[in-house]
């Protein structure tokens, strides 16, 4: 919990800036952070999940859904906050332009083929 409390508030402010830049500030993206490299916490139940890898570095997982019923898949590994924001800037830009009516960010990343969904966590989470 300590990592999420430390990192998440200022990070969310920056993500909101990215969303505003792309005209989707009225939308929401379920984002969760854990400092535990074992995936403790709820980062694996989010559209965007950040899992601490080392001080200031995270694995970026995308493709979960808003209901928390689809596990996100690792998109980029061991990256900095700046690299995360660069990735989200690109992805949110695409989502803003290409999404279907009512389509959440995580659902878009799967439909657009940016990330494959995790259908069987025991089998394909790490593929």
Secondary structure, DSSP 4 states (H G I P E B T S, - for coil): -HHHHHHHHHHHHHHHHHHHHTT-TTS---EEEES-TT--SSGGGSSEEEEEEETTEEEEEE---TTS-S--EEEEEEEEHHHHHHHHHHHHHHHHHHPPTT--HHHHHHHTTSS---S-HHHHTT-
